[in-house]
Amino acid sequence: MTPLHSGSCLCGTVKFTLEGEFKKFFLCHCSRCRKTSGTAHCANLFAPGATLTWLSGEDKLSFYRLEDTNFARTFCSVCGSNVPTDAKTRGLVVVPAGCLDTDVDITPQAHIFMNSKGNWDEHLSEIPTFEAMPN
């Protein structure tokens, strides 16, 4: 049975299903991913040959491709959330893990592009953690 996943953007305008299996799960620290996420890395799942179906909000999708590169992002034009990008020319759907509303059976396999990580992205596991916003 082929796995079926669903997801949405933050505001709920964009909703989708994805039929297929995630083969790779990378935490990408490249400067492009840091800029689009505003944080240390993007958590991206890769589903070759998957079928992506937009259930709602397809008319609110915006697409950006960085010229002369393979770097691309699809996002909700209402709330700005990254949503899956269907790289048809490469036969691949790239899914930001945070937009999924279903669990996945794969864990991150690697941190990639560590040579371009932020200079503040060191020893993050050693700083205090809180269950909610600290006082």
C-alpha positions in Angstrom: 0.0 0.0 0.0 1.4 3.4 -1.0 1.6 5.9 1.9 -0.8 8.8 1.8 0.2 12.0 3.6 -1.7 15.3 4.0 -0.6 18.8 4.9 -1.5 22.4 4.9 -0.1 25.9 5.3 -0.3 27.9 8.6 -3.5 29.8 7.7 -5.2 26.7 6.2 -5.8 28.2 2.8 -3.5 25.6 1.1 -4.2 21.9 1.7 -2.7 19.0 -0.1 -2.3 15.2 -0.2 0.8 13.4 -1.3 0.7 9.8 -2.4 4.2 8.2 -2.4 7.1 7.3 -0.2 9.7 9.6 1.3 13.1 8.3 0.4 15.3 11.0 1.8 15.0 13.4 4.7 17.7 16.1 5.0 18.3 19.1 7.3 19.8 21.6 4.9 21.9 24.4 6.4 22.7 26.1 3.1 22.4 29.9 3.0 19.3 29.7 0.7 17.4 27.4 3.0 18.4 29.6 6.0 17.0 32.7 4.2 13.7 31.0 3.2 13.2 29.5 6.7 14.6 32.3 8.8 16.3 29.7 11.0 19.3 27.3 11.1 18.0 24.9 8.5 15.1 23.5 6.4 13.8 20.1 7.1 13.0 18.7 3.6 11.6 15.3 2.6 12.2 14.0 -0.9 9.6 11.8 -2.6 10.6 10.6 -6.0 7.7 9.7 -8.3 5.1 10.8 -5.7 1.7 12.3 -6.7 0.9 15.7 -5.2 -2.7 16.8 -5.2 -3.8 20.3 -4.2 -7.1 20.1 -2.3 -7.5 23.8 -1.8 -5.7 27.1 -2.2 -3.9 26.2 -5.5 -4.8 29.7 -6.7 -3.0 31.1 -3.7 0.3 29.4 -4.4 3.4 31.4 -5.3 6.5 29.9 -6.8 10.1 31.1 -6.7 13.1 29.7 -8.5 16.5 31.2 -7.9 17.8 32.0 -11.4 20.4 29.6 -12.8 20.0 27.1 -9.9 17.8 24.1 -9.0 16.7 26.0 -5.8 13.0 26.6 -5.8 10.2 27.1 -3.2 6.4 27.0 -3.4 4.6 28.9 -0.7 1.2 30.2 0.3 0.8 33.8 -0.8 -1.5 34.5 2.2 0.6 33.3 5.1 4.0 32.7 3.5 4.3 29.0 4.6 6.5 26.8 2.5 4.5 23.9 1.0 5.6 21.1 -1.4 7.4 21.8 -4.6 6.7 19.4 -7.5 10.0 19.3 -9.4 8.4 17.5 -12.4 11.5 17.9 -14.5 13.4 15.8 -11.9 10.5 13.5 -11.1 10.5 14.5 -7.5 8.3 16.2 -4.9 10.2 18.1 -2.2 8.1 18.5 1.0 9.0 20.8 3.9 8.5 18.5 6.9 6.8 21.2 8.9 3.8 21.6 6.6 2.8 17.9 7.0 -0.3 17.2 9.2 0.5 13.4 9.2 3.3 11.5 10.8 6.2 10.2 8.7 8.0 6.9 9.0 11.4 8.4 8.3 13.8 10.4 10.5 16.4 12.9 9.3 19.3 11.1 7.7 21.8 13.9 7.5 22.7 17.5 8.1 23.8 18.9 4.7 25.6 21.9 3.5 27.2 22.4 6.9 30.0 24.4 5.2 27.6 27.3 4.8 25.8 27.2 8.1 25.3 30.3 10.2 28.2 31.2 12.6 25.7 31.0 15.4 24.7 27.5 14.5 27.0 25.8 17.0 26.3 23.6 20.1 22.6 24.3 19.9 21.8 21.1 21.8 23.7 22.5 24.8 21.5 25.6 25.4 18.6 25.5 27.8 15.2 24.1 26.6 11.7 25.1 27.7 8.3 23.6 27.1 6.9 27.0 26.2 8.0 30.6 26.0 10.2 31.4 29.0 9.3 34.3 31.4 
